[in-house]
């Protein structure tokens, strides 16, 4: 008999799949924009996906934390795509990303401790883990409020549609990023072939972020992420 979606094991299986879909998108944005904290968030999130498979204790608590992590990560992806000024976020928002990164590290510590009972007893006193769990939940609630995320049961209702939609969005976004990036060499080649007076161009700063001056491509990416998941 197939496992129902609402069971703990099904939720665990699904959230690992969700993370496997969104993490590559986060990594691509990290490579494209070089935004602070994205690399750390991507790395920890990927590790959480692997750690989740071996959770032995408090599975429901761990899964709830990871589900919220996924939701926030999706919001962060959307935030970077919508950002103005060459996708450089304001200092206040960068500070919030830093706070979320710290919360993510705490969640990773909590989930890792739940993999093995002996390690759990060795490293953490029961009261300490309760405190850590409270801190994780508080940090997530703060991040959800900052990034204005709404969580609903229907968000995890249809794994097949979610997977198909995320794959499509990922492929479209990579195609757009690739299209933007491949234009850089042709532009540079044009400068190189012009008269010698353009040699001063070598003194200019590094190339701008890949979406600078490309409002059409940016709008296309935004449209991709605005599409419903179901």
C-alpha positions in Angstrom: 0.0 0.0 0.0 1.5 3.4 -1.0 2.5 5.8 1.7 0.1 8.7 2.1 1.4 12.2 1.6 0.5 13.3 5.1 2.7 10.7 6.9 6.1 11.6 8.4 8.1 9.5 5.9 6.3 11.0 3.0 6.8 14.5 4.2 10.5 13.7 4.7 10.8 12.3 1.2 9.0 15.3 -0.3 10.9 18.0 1.5 14.2 16.4 0.4 13.0 16.5 -3.2 11.8 20.2 -2.8 15.3 21.1 -1.5 17.0 19.3 -4.4 14.9 21.4 -6.8 15.4 24.9 -5.3 19.1 24.6 -4.2 20.5 24.6 -7.7 18.6 27.8 -8.4 20.1 29.4 -5.3 23.5 28.3 -6.4 23.1 29.7 -9.9 22.0 33.1 -8.4 25.1 33.0 -6.1 27.4 32.5 -9.1 25.5 35.1 -11.1 25.2 37.9 -8.5 27.9 37.1 -6.0 25.5 38.1 -3.2 26.7 37.7 0.4 25.4 34.8 2.3 23.9 33.0 -0.7 26.8 30.5 -0.8 26.5 29.7 2.9 22.7 29.3 2.6 23.0 27.1 -0.4 25.7 24.9 1.2 23.9 24.5 4.5 20.5 23.8 2.8 22.1 21.1 0.6 23.6 19.5 3.7 20.3 19.6 5.4 18.8 17.7 2.6 21.4 15.0 3.0 21.1 15.0 6.9 17.4 14.7 6.8 17.5 11.2 5.4 19.1 9.8 8.6 16.9 11.6 11.3 16.2 9.1 14.1 14.5 11.4 16.7 11.9 14.2 16.7 11.3 13.7 13.0 8.2 15.9 13.0 10.0 18.8 14.5 12.9 18.4 12.1 10.7 18.2 9.1 8.7 21.2 10.1 12.0 23.2 10.4 13.2 22.0 7.0 9.9 22.7 5.3 10.1 26.3 6.5 13.7 26.6 5.4 12.6 25.6 1.9 9.9 28.2 1.9 12.2 30.9 3.0 14.9 29.9 0.5 12.3 30.2 -2.3 11.5 33.7 -1.0 15.2 34.6 -1.0 15.6 33.5 -4.6 12.6 35.7 -5.5 14.1 38.6 -3.5 17.4 38.5 -5.4 15.7 38.4 -8.8 13.5 41.4 -7.9 16.3 43.4 -6.4 17.2 46.8 -7.9 20.6 48.4 -8.3 22.4 45.6 -10.0 20.8 43.0 -7.6 22.7 44.5 -4.7 20.5 44.3 -1.6 20.2 47.1 0.9 22.3 46.7 4.1 19.3 46.1 6.2 18.2 43.1 4.0 21.8 41.8 4.0 21.7 41.8 7.8 18.4 39.8 7.7 20.1 37.3 5.4 23.0 37.1 7.8 20.5 36.4 10.7 18.8 33.7 8.6 22.2 32.1 7.9 22.9 31.9 11.6 19.4 30.3 12.2 20.1 27.9 9.4 23.4 26.8 11.1 21.4 26.2 14.3 18.9 24.1 12.4 21.6 22.1 10.9 23.1 21.5 14.3 19.7 20.4 15.7 18.9 18.1 12.8 22.4 16.5 12.9 22.0 15.8 16.6 18.8 13.9 15.8 20.5 11.4 13.6 22.0 9.4 16.4 20.8 8.9 19.9 24.2 8.4 21.4 25.6 11.6 19.8 22.4 13.3 21.0 23.1 12.3 24.6 26.8 13.1 24.3 26.6 16.6 22.9 23.3 17.9 24.2 21.4 18.0 27.4 17.7 17.7 26.9 17.1 21.2 28.1 19.8 22.5 25.8 18.1 20.9 22.8 14.7 22.4 23.8 16.4 25.8 23.9 18.0 25.2 20.5 14.7 24.2 19.0 13.0 27.3 20.4 15.8 29.5 18.9 15.4 27.7 15.5 11.7 28.3 15.5 12.0 31.9 16.6 14.6 32.6 13.9 12.4 31.0 11.2 9.4 33.1 12.3 11.5 36.2 12.1 12.7 35.3 8.6 9.2 34.4 7.5 8.0 37.8 8.6 11.0 39.7 7.1 10.6 38.0 3.7 6.8 38.2 4.0 6.2 34.5 3.4 2.8 32.8 3.8 2.8 29.1 4.4 -0.2 27.0 3.6 -0.9 23.2 3.6 -1.6 23.4 -0.1 2.0 24.4 -0.7 3.1 20.8 -0.3 -0.1 19.3 -1.7 1.1 18.0 -5.1 4.7 16.8 -5.4 4.4 16.0 -9.1 3.2 19.4 -10.1 5.8 21.1 -7.8 8.6 19.1 -9.2 7.6 19.8 -12.8 7.1 23.5 -12.2 10.4 23.9 -10.4 12.3 22.1 -13.1 10.7 24.3 -15.8 11.5 27.5 -13.8 15.0 26.3 -13.3 15.6 25.5 -16.9 14.1 28.8 -18.1 16.1 30.8 -15.6 19.4 29.1 -16.6 18.6 29.7 -20.2 18.1 33.4 -19.6 21.3 33.7 -17.5 23.2 31.9 -20.2 21.8 34.2 -22.8 22.9 37.2 -20.8 26.4 35.8 -20.1 27.1 34.9 -23.7 26.6 38.4 -24.8 29.5 39.6 -22.7 32.3 38.1 -24.9 30.8 39.6 -28.1 30.6 43.0 -26.5 34.2 42.8 -25.3 35.3 41.6 -28.7 33.7 44.6 -30.3 35.7 46.9 -28.0 38.9 45.0 -28.8 38.5 45.4 -32.5 37.9 49.1 -32.4 40.6 51.8 -32.8 43.4 52.2 -30.3 41.7 55.0 -28.4 39.5 52.3 -26.7 42.5 51.0 -24.9 41.5 53.1 -22.0 38.6 50.8 -21.5 40.9 48.4 -19.8 41.1 50.9 -16.9 37.4 50.6 -16.2 36.0 48.5 -13.3 35.0 44.9 -13.7 32.0 44.0 -15.8 28.7 44.9 -14.2 26.3 42.3 -12.8 24.8 40.3 -15.6 21.3 41.7 -15.4 22.5 45.4 -15.5 20.8 47.1 -18.4 18.9 44.0 -19.4 15.4 44.9 -18.1 13.7 42.6 -20.7 15.5 39.5 -19.5 14.9 40.5 -15.8 11.2 40.9 -16.5 11.2 37.4 -18.1 12.8 35.8 -15.0 10.4 37.6 -12.7 7.5 36.3 -14.8 8.8 32.8 -14.5 8.8 33.0 -10.7 5.4 34.6 -10.6 3.8 31.6 -12.2 1.8 29.4 -9.9 3.3 26.1 -8.7 0.0 24.2 -9.3 
